[in-house]
């Protein structure tokens, strides 16, 4: 059977499947982690580990990605489970925004991508600005109630009677099995992971579809025309990062090849994308109220835009 010429529809399916297969393993990893958190992590454990001072706890949450490096595709189900286990919302969102950037894997990929173009400056700038911005966002979110941010199911308390029945049932199982709780907890972890994967995966698929439409139906060369000025280049690069929905472990290689744009515009691309993109909007909507998701997207866009327009005045060797 002879090969047919490429078609627009074929390009769409190719882009859709490539993004889907790139992100799905990370979502699976995140949901498995979330399932084990649900089964094995005691309630309020994270809150007890973090400093009592909430601002110190937020600052520490921005660095958790160094120890628990999770990409943006995997972070949402993990955060969802941690919040249900008692992690304060301000700390959870700080970790959620920072972890895809403030981690050793992204640091290495950024350094490698900008080899020969002052990679140390680009790596430190990306991680440093991401950390400071996410901690600042955490401080702001600390001023609001959880009810104005989270969806209702994350705020609901378990019914006392049902919880008592489950506790009694667990005790009976423990006696019958001679204290072997391992199999029961493993099943609970896998069931929770399956539920999270289905729900988060649905939002992820919608975001991937929108991204694939943009990649295959929009003339990409138009973007290069905005690279001559940071006042246009920075917001355009952030908008591009939002639409392309690249993984934070590989987006530096894309940005490094965008030679029409300044280093500040590239850093804006590398910082805003892992915090907020098309697929993340839908994934965040599984946890947060739509009004908060929109406010977070716009707030980050404005804040990072202001920072990087000022950052553009810093001379960078090799540019």
N, C-alpha and C positions, 0 to 999 in steps of 0.2 A: 504494500500500500504506500503510495508516494506521500511525502511530507507536504503539509499545506503551509502557506505563508502565515507569518504571525498575524494575529488579529487583535483588535482592541479588547475584545472579551477574553481572549486567551492571555493577554498581558495582565488583565485584571485578576484572573484566577491565579496566575503565577505569583503576582505580588501578594495577593491575599493569603495564599498557602505558605509562602516564604515567611511572611510576618507571623502568621499563626503558629507555624512550626518552630520559629525562633523563640516566641514568647511562651508557648504552652508548657514546655518542660519546667520553666521557672515558676509558672503558676502552680504546676503539680508539686514542685518542691515546696513552695510556700504553703500550700494547703496541707501537705503532709506534716510540715512543721507545726502548723496551726492545730492539726488534729492531735499531735502529741502534747502540745501546750494544754489543750482542752482536757486531755486525759490525765496528765501527770503533774501539771503545774498547779500547786495549791492557790486558792483564791487570795488575792492581795499580796502574793509573794513579791512581784515586781515593785509594788509600792513600798514594801518593807526593805528591799535591797537599796533602793534609791535614797539619796539624802532626804532628811525631813524638810529642809528648806526647799520650797518648791522651785525657786529660781535656780538653785544649785542642781536640782534634779533635772530640770529642763536642759541646762548646760551640759550635764553628763549624758543625757539622752541623745544629744546631737553627735556624740562620739561612739555610740553603741555599734555603729556600722563597722568600726575598726575591729571589733570582736565578733560581731554577727553580721558579716557582709551579705546583704540581700539586695537584689536588683529591684527595680520598680515594679516589675511584673509579679514578683513573689511577695512583696512587702504588704500588700493590702490584706490578704487573708490572715497574715501573721498579726497585723495590727488589730484587726477585727477580734481575734481571739484574745489578745492581750488586754484589750479594753474590757471585754467581758470578764476577764480575770482580775480586774481592778486597777489596771495601769491608768493613771490620770490622763485625761484627754490631751492636755497640753504637752505632756511628755511623749505620748503616743504619736501625735502629729509631728513633733520635732524629729523623732526617730524615723518616722515614715518619709519625711521630706529629705532628711540628711543621709540616711543609709545608702541610697543608690549612688551617692557621689562620694561621701566621706567614708571610703573603704579602700583597702590596699589594692584590690583588683583594678578599680577605676583609676587609682593613682598611677599604677604601672602602665595601663593602656594609654592614658593621656600622655605620660612621659614618652612612650614609644612612638605615638602618633606624631608628636611634634619634634622628633629628633632632628637636629640641625636648625631648629627655629626657636631657640631658648626654651627647651622642654621643661626645665625646672621652674621657670617663671610661670608658664602656662599651668603646670600641675599644681603648684602652690596656690596660685590665684584662684583656680577653679575650686579646689577643696576649701581654701580659707574663706572665700566669699560665700560658698554654699553653707558652711558651718555657721558663720555669723548671721546670715539671713534666716536660716531655719531656727536658730535659737531666738532671734528677735520675733519671729512668727509665733514661737512657743510662748514667749512672754506676753504677747498680745492676746493669744487664745486663752491664756490663764485668767484673763479678766472676764471671760464669758462663762456662762453656765453650760454644763454638758448637754442640757436639754435643748439649747439653741443650736447645737452642732450635730449631735448624733441622732440617728433614726430611732424610732420609739422602741424597737425590739431590743436594742442594746441598752436601753434605760430601764426596761422592765425587770422587776425583781422576781425571782422564782417563788411560786406559790409555796407557803410553809407546809401545807399538808402534803403536797406532792413531793417536796424535798424530803419530808420525814419518811414517806413511803419508800422513796428511792434508797434512803440511808438504811432502812430496815431490810430491804431486799438485798442490798450489798452485803449486809452483815450475814444474812442467811447463806448467800453464795460463798462467803468467806468460810463459814463453818463447814459447808458441804465439801468444799474443795480443799479443806485442810490449810487454809491461809494462802492459797495460790491465786493471787489477784492478777498476775501477769497477763494471762490470755484475755480476761475480761477487759482490762484496760487497753490492750492492744486493739481489740475489736471496736471499743468505743472511739479510740483515736482514728482508726481507719474509716469508721462511719462519719465522724465529724469532718474528716478530710474530703470524703466523697461529696458531702453536702456543700461544703465550701467551694470545691472545684466546680460543681455544676453551676452554682449561683454566680461566682466571680467570673467563671469562664463565659457565661452568657454575656455579661457586660463587656468583657475583653473582646469577644467576637464581633460585637457591634462596632467597637472602636477600630478594630482591624479592618473591617469592611470600609469604613469611611476613609481610613488612611490609604488603602489600596486604590480607591477611586481617585484620590488626589494624585497619587504617584503615577497613575497610568493615563489619566485624562487631562492633566494640566501641563502646559508647556513649561518645562523646568528652566529653560534658558532665560525666561523672563526675570527670574530672581536676581541674576547677576547684575542687572541694571541698577540695583539699589545699593551696591557695595561702595559707591564713591563717597558717601557721607555716613557717619555714625548715627546721625539723627534719623536717617531712614534705614540704614543697614542693621542697627541693633534691634529695633522692633520687628523688622522683617525676618531677621534670623530667629528671634524668639517665636514668632508666628510659624516659621518653617519647622522649628523643633517641635512645636505643639502638634502640627499636622503629621509630620513624618513618623513620630512615635518610635524613635530608635531606642535600642537598648543602651543603657549608660556604659556598658562595658565595651561598646564598639563605636559609639557616636563620635569619639574624638578623631577617628580615622576619616570620617566623612567631613568633619569641620576643618581638619588640617588641609584638605584639598580644595577648600573654597577660597581660592586665592584672591578673589575680587573683594573680600571683606577683611576688615581690620581684626587685630587680635581681640579687641574689646567685643566686637560683634560675635566672634567665634566663641568667646567665653560666655556671652549671653546665651548663645545656642546650647552650650554644654551645661549650663546651669539650670536654665528654665525647663528644658526638655525632660530631664529625669524627675523633676518635681511636678510637672503638669503637661500632659499631652492628651490627645483625643481618647486613647484607650483608657488612660487614667481617670479622665472625667467620668466615664461610665463605671469604672471600677470603684472609684471613690463614692459614687452614688449608691453603692450597695451598703455603705456604712454611714455616710454623712447626709444631711439634708441638702436638697438641691441648692437652696439659697446660699448655704455655706460653701459649697463646691464652687459656685460662680464667684462668690466674694473672694475665695482663696485664689482662684485663677487670675482674676483681675488685679487683686492686691499684689501678688507675686510679679505679675507682668509690669506693673507700674514701678514697684520698688526696685526690681532688677534693672529695669530700663534706666532709671535715674542713676543707679550705682554705676552701670557700665558706660553710660555717656560720660560721666566724670572719670571713670577708669581709662577711657580712651585717650586722655591727655597724658597718661604715664607712658614714657618712651619704652619700647620693647626692642631689645637687640634683634637684628635679623629681619625686621619688618619695615 
